[in-house]
Amino acid sequence: MDIQKTQQYKTQSLIQDLRQIIEQARGQVAATANYAQTMMYWHIGERINREVLRNQRAEYGKQIVSQVATQLQEKYDIKGFDEKNVRRMMQFAQYFPNSKIVSAVSTQLAW
């Protein structure tokens, strides 16, 4: 009976350790994905601001942003690239013009 209890304890301990490993890995994957997504959004917004709008508001810029959003949605079939969100990406890049700051802060975000 003692051997059985010892084996049961070892099994429970093993399962607890494995769960901890799994949860830690999941947390790291989520943090990495959040970081990558945040930087992707910043780069998209920065690129549109810099290349298309040349950091100015222009009527043609509104049309281009709409076209870019439509094409991104069609290509990636993701609602996150609708015009409203693309404009948020642009605002994000305007508010935080330094990618190093965004990079440093994004590692601390827990969305």
VENVENZI-V927316 format. One record per residue. N is the residue number from 1. PSI is psi in radians with two decimals (999 if undefined). OMEGA is omega in whole degrees, 0 to 359 (NA if undefined). NEAR is the number of other ideal C-beta (glycine too) atoms within 8 Angstrom. Layout:
<<N:PSI:OMEGA:NEAR> <N:PSI:OMEGA:NEAR>>
This chain:
<<1:-0.66:179:4> <2:-0.66:179:5> <3:-0.72:179:6> <4:-0.75:178:7> <5:-0.67:178:8> <6:-0.77:178:8> <7:-0.70:179:8> <8:-0.74:178:8> <9:-0.76:179:8> <10:-0.70:179:8> <11:-0.78:179:8> <12:-0.71:178:8> <13:-0.74:178:8> <14:-0.83:180:8> <15:-0.74:179:8> <16:-0.76:178:8> <17:-0.74:180:8> <18:-0.70:177:8> <19:-0.71:179:8> <20:-0.73:177:8> <21:-0.79:181:8> <22:-0.81:181:8> <23:-0.68:178:8> <24:-0.76:179:8> <25:-0.72:178:8> <26:-0.72:178:8> <27:-0.71:179:8> <28:-0.69:178:8> <29:-0.78:180:8> <30:-0.75:180:8> <31:-0.72:179:9> <32:-0.75:179:8> <33:-0.74:178:8> <34:-0.75:179:12> <35:-0.86:182:12> <36:-0.72:180:8> <37:-0.74:178:8> <38:-0.79:179:11> <39:-0.63:177:12> <40:-0.81:179:8> <41:-0.75:180:11> <42:-0.80:181:14> <43:-0.69:177:10> <44:-0.87:180:11> <45:-0.76:180:16> <46:-0.73:182:11> <47:-0.73:178:9> <48:-0.81:179:16> <49:-0.77:185:12> <50:-0.85:188:9> <51:-0.75:187:7> <52:-0.89:185:11> <53:-0.21:183:14> <54:0.66:179:6> <55:0.48:176:5> <56:2.66:175:6> <57:2.15:180:4> <58:2.68:181:7> <59:-0.73:180:5> <60:-0.49:179:6> <61:-0.66:179:11> <62:-0.73:180:8> <63:-0.71:181:8> <64:-0.74:179:11> <65:-0.74:178:15> <66:-0.76:179:9> <67:-0.73:179:8> <68:-0.81:180:11> <69:-0.79:180:13> <70:-0.78:181:9> <71:-0.67:178:8> <72:-0.72:178:11> <73:-0.75:180:12> <74:-0.72:182:7> <75:-0.77:187:6> <76:-0.06:176:7> <77:0.77:181:5> <78:2.26:179:7> <79:-0.34:181:6> <80:-0.18:178:5> <81:0.40:176:10> <82:2.94:186:9> <83:-0.70:180:9> <84:-0.79:180:6> <85:-0.62:177:11> <86:-0.69:177:16> <87:-0.62:176:9> <88:-0.67:177:10> <89:-0.70:178:13> <90:-0.76:178:13> <91:-0.74:178:9> <92:-0.83:180:11> <93:-0.54:177:15> <94:-0.75:182:9> <95:-0.56:180:6> <96:1.39:186:10> <97:-0.23:182:6> <98:2.03:182:6> <99:-0.46:179:9> <100:-0.65:177:6> <101:-0.81:179:8> <102:-0.77:180:12> <103:-0.80:181:10> <104:-0.74:182:8> <105:-0.63:184:9> <106:-0.42:178:11> <107:-0.28:182:8> <108:-0.09:180:6> <109:2.42:176:9> <110:1.47:185:4> <111:999:NA:3>>
